[in-house]
């Protein structure tokens, strides 16, 4: 990542952590190009610390307007599938990037049956 972009993202995340200590800064991005076809209205989120990972998935499903026939997969740092009952705060503490954002990638697949 470009050092100027990294610095401005870090400053933004630090300001959000300072202004909203009860929230964690998250960047949501498509995992691959097929997931990029969804019209995600925003990519940055301030998620309540007490939210579970399941709560966050529910919010993302609504934002992406997925049909019931589509499954949603969220991965932290492209390789970690957290337990659904874990708090966003604990996931953030263990996996935040050096710019103080938690990066979560999404992918969607059709469900059969």
C-alpha positions as CSV (number, residue, x, y, z in Angstrom):
1,X,0.0,0.0,0.0
2,X,1.2,3.5,-0.9
3,X,2.8,5.1,2.2
4,X,0.7,8.3,1.8
5,X,-2.6,6.3,1.6
6,X,-1.4,4.1,4.6
7,X,-0.7,7.3,6.6
8,X,-4.0,8.9,5.9
9,X,-5.9,5.6,6.6
10,X,-4.0,5.3,9.9
11,X,-4.8,8.9,10.9
12,X,-8.5,8.3,10.0
13,X,-8.6,5.1,12.0
14,X,-6.9,6.7,15.0
15,X,-9.4,9.6,14.9
16,X,-12.3,7.2,14.7
17,X,-10.9,5.2,17.7
18,X,-10.5,8.4,19.6
19,X,-13.9,9.9,18.7
20,X,-15.8,6.5,19.0
21,X,-14.1,4.4,21.7
22,X,-17.0,2.0,21.7
23,X,-16.6,1.1,18.0
24,X,-14.0,-0.7,15.9
25,X,-13.0,0.5,12.3
26,X,-13.5,-2.1,9.6
27,X,-12.9,-2.1,5.9
28,X,-15.0,-4.5,3.9
29,X,-13.8,-5.5,0.5
30,X,-14.7,-8.2,-2.1
31,X,-12.5,-11.3,-1.9
32,X,-12.5,-11.8,-5.7
33,X,-13.8,-10.2,-8.9
34,X,-17.1,-12.1,-8.9
35,X,-17.9,-10.8,-5.5
36,X,-17.1,-7.3,-6.7
37,X,-20.3,-7.3,-8.8
38,X,-22.3,-6.5,-5.7
39,X,-23.1,-2.8,-5.2
40,X,-21.6,-2.2,-1.8
41,X,-22.8,1.3,-0.7
42,X,-19.8,1.7,1.6
43,X,-16.6,-0.1,2.4
44,X,-15.7,1.5,5.8
45,X,-17.7,0.6,8.9
46,X,-17.7,1.6,12.5
47,X,-18.9,-1.5,14.3
48,X,-20.0,-1.6,17.9
49,X,-17.4,-3.4,20.0
50,X,-20.0,-5.7,21.6
51,X,-21.3,-6.9,18.2
52,X,-20.7,-10.6,17.5
53,X,-19.3,-11.7,14.2
54,X,-22.7,-13.0,13.5
55,X,-24.3,-9.6,14.0
56,X,-21.8,-8.1,11.6
57,X,-22.6,-10.7,8.9
58,X,-26.3,-9.9,9.3
59,X,-25.6,-6.2,8.6
60,X,-23.4,-7.0,5.6
61,X,-26.1,-9.3,4.1
62,X,-28.6,-6.4,4.4
63,X,-26.1,-4.0,2.8
64,X,-25.4,-6.3,-0.1
65,X,-29.1,-7.2,-0.5
66,X,-28.4,-10.9,-0.9
67,X,-31.2,-13.2,-1.7
68,X,-32.0,-16.1,0.6
69,X,-30.5,-18.4,-2.0
70,X,-27.1,-16.9,-1.7
71,X,-24.6,-17.7,1.0
72,X,-22.1,-15.2,2.3
73,X,-18.6,-15.9,3.5
74,X,-16.6,-13.3,5.5
75,X,-12.9,-13.8,6.0
76,X,-10.6,-11.7,8.3
77,X,-7.3,-11.0,6.5
78,X,-8.3,-13.3,3.6
79,X,-7.8,-16.5,5.6
80,X,-9.5,-16.5,9.0
81,X,-13.1,-17.5,9.6
82,X,-13.8,-16.4,13.1
83,X,-16.3,-18.1,15.4
84,X,-19.7,-16.5,14.9
85,X,-20.1,-15.8,18.7
86,X,-16.8,-13.9,19.0
87,X,-17.1,-10.2,19.7
88,X,-15.8,-7.8,17.0
89,X,-13.6,-6.2,19.7
90,X,-11.7,-9.5,20.3
91,X,-11.4,-10.2,16.5
92,X,-10.2,-6.6,16.0
93,X,-7.6,-6.9,18.8
94,X,-6.1,-10.1,17.4
95,X,-6.3,-9.2,13.7
96,X,-6.1,-5.4,13.1
97,X,-3.7,-4.1,10.5
98,X,-0.9,-1.7,11.2
99,X,-3.2,1.1,9.9
100,X,-5.6,0.2,12.8
101,X,-8.3,-1.1,10.5
102,X,-9.7,-4.6,10.6
103,X,-9.9,-5.9,7.0
104,X,-12.7,-8.3,6.2
105,X,-13.2,-9.8,2.8
106,X,-16.5,-11.2,1.5
107,X,-17.5,-13.7,-1.1
108,X,-20.9,-15.0,-2.1
109,X,-22.0,-18.2,-3.6
110,X,-25.4,-19.6,-4.7
111,X,-26.9,-22.2,-2.4
112,X,-28.4,-25.4,-3.9
113,X,-31.4,-27.1,-2.4
